[in-house]
Amino acid sequence: MPALTPTQTIGPFPHEAWQWAIEASASGPLRIQGRLLDGAGQPVDDGWVEAFVPGAAAPAFVRCATGAQGEFSLALPATAGGAGEPAAWITVFARGLLQHQFSAVFLGDAPTLATAPLLAQLPEERRATLIARRDGVNGYRWDIHLQGEHETVFLDFE
């Protein structure tokens, strides 16, 4: 009997079939925009970025397919990122990943950023990979790097 094969990579992505989930969750006043990039810094044009905001009023779950340049836009509730917590918990799906990746995003101008328990557990030089920078009145910029020099911190949940 041949050896077992590894788990398949995720996909194909049902971008069209899940369009309702994107449209239904695109109404939050706080927007985090960015790009999903591979290890060579190239855009991942067929990925998914999901955000979950615990304790927020609905919608607390946002799903976004990446565009041709790896771009994504997450519309989050205004209550996101309070009391040292991330603005959102993030799940990333992309080609080549055997399993989805978990991360978190913090708002760079949040008053409790310096006391965020999760950030305190990371080496100082890696914390910036989880911080979205203000880019407009209600907007923030945050790129997700799957590998490489600027690799985003990904979390293990056990």
C-alpha positions in Angstrom: 0.0 0.0 0.0 1.4 3.4 -0.9 2.2 5.9 1.8 -0.5 8.3 2.8 -0.5 11.6 1.0 -0.4 14.9 2.9 -3.5 17.1 3.4 -4.4 18.9 0.2 -3.9 22.7 0.0 -7.1 24.7 0.5 -9.1 25.6 -2.5 -10.5 26.1 -5.0 -11.9 29.2 -3.5 -15.6 29.8 -4.0 -15.3 33.6 -4.5 -18.6 33.8 -6.3 -20.5 31.5 -4.0 -19.5 33.4 -0.9 -20.0 36.9 -2.3 -23.1 37.2 0.0 -20.8 36.9 3.1 -18.6 39.7 1.9 -21.5 42.0 1.1 -23.3 41.2 4.3 -20.3 42.1 6.4 -19.0 45.2 4.6 -20.8 47.8 6.7 -18.5 48.5 9.7 -17.2 52.0 10.2 -13.6 51.0 10.9 -11.7 49.9 7.8 -8.4 47.9 7.7 -7.0 47.6 4.2 -3.9 45.9 3.0 -2.4 43.2 0.8 -1.8 39.5 1.2 1.8 38.8 0.0 3.8 35.6 -0.4 7.4 35.0 0.6 8.8 36.8 -2.4 6.6 39.9 -1.8 4.2 39.0 -4.6 0.5 39.4 -4.2 -1.7 36.4 -3.4 -4.7 37.0 -5.7 -6.8 34.0 -4.7 -6.7 34.1 -0.9 -9.2 34.8 1.9 -8.8 37.0 4.9 -11.3 36.6 7.7 -11.7 38.8 10.8 -13.5 38.0 14.0 -14.2 40.7 16.7 -15.2 39.0 19.9 -17.6 41.0 22.1 -18.6 43.4 19.4 -22.2 44.0 18.2 -23.0 42.3 14.9 -21.4 41.9 12.4 -18.5 40.6 14.3 -17.3 38.3 11.5 -15.9 39.6 8.2 -14.7 37.6 5.2 -12.9 39.1 2.3 -11.4 37.6 -0.9 -8.2 39.0 -2.1 -8.1 40.9 -5.4 -5.7 40.8 -8.3 -3.0 42.7 -6.4 -3.6 40.7 -3.2 -5.7 43.6 -1.8 -8.3 43.1 1.0 -10.5 45.4 3.0 -12.1 44.6 6.3 -15.0 46.7 7.6 -15.0 46.2 11.4 -17.3 47.4 14.2 -16.2 50.7 15.8 -15.8 48.9 19.1 -12.8 46.9 17.7 -9.6 46.9 19.6 -10.6 48.0 23.1 -8.8 47.4 26.4 -5.5 46.0 25.0 -7.2 43.5 22.8 -6.6 43.2 19.0 -8.9 45.0 16.7 -9.6 41.6 15.2 -8.5 38.0 15.3 -7.4 37.1 11.7 -7.5 33.8 9.8 -5.7 33.6 6.4 -6.4 31.1 3.7 -4.1 31.0 0.7 -2.7 28.7 -2.0 0.2 26.6 -0.9 -0.9 26.6 2.8 -1.6 23.1 4.1 -3.6 24.7 7.0 -5.0 28.2 7.4 -3.0 30.6 9.5 -4.1 32.6 12.6 -3.0 36.1 13.5 -4.3 39.3 15.1 -4.3 42.9 14.1 -4.0 45.9 16.5 -4.7 49.6 15.8 -1.4 51.6 15.9 -3.0 54.5 17.6 -5.0 52.5 20.2 -4.3 54.0 23.7 -3.9 50.6 25.2 -1.4 49.3 22.6 1.6 49.5 25.0 -0.2 47.2 27.5 -1.6 44.7 25.1 -0.9 41.2 26.6 -0.4 39.5 23.3 2.1 42.0 22.0 4.0 41.8 25.3 4.7 38.1 24.6 6.4 38.9 21.3 10.0 40.0 20.6 9.8 43.8 20.2 11.1 43.6 16.6 8.2 41.3 15.6 5.4 43.4 17.1 5.1 45.8 14.2 3.9 42.9 12.0 0.6 42.9 13.9 0.0 46.7 13.9 -2.2 48.5 11.4 -1.2 52.1 10.8 -3.7 55.0 10.4 -4.4 55.7 6.8 -7.2 58.2 6.7 -10.0 59.2 9.1 -11.5 55.8 9.7 -8.9 53.7 7.9 -5.8 51.7 8.7 -3.2 50.0 6.5 -1.9 46.5 7.3 -0.2 44.1 5.0 0.0 40.3 5.7 3.3 38.7 4.7 3.1 34.9 4.6 6.9 34.4 4.7 10.1 36.3 4.3 11.9 39.2 6.1 8.6 40.9 7.0 6.7 37.7 7.8 3.5 38.5 9.9 3.4 36.8 13.3 1.2 33.8 13.1 -0.3 32.2 16.2 -0.6 28.6 17.4 -3.7 27.7 19.3 -3.4 24.5 21.3 
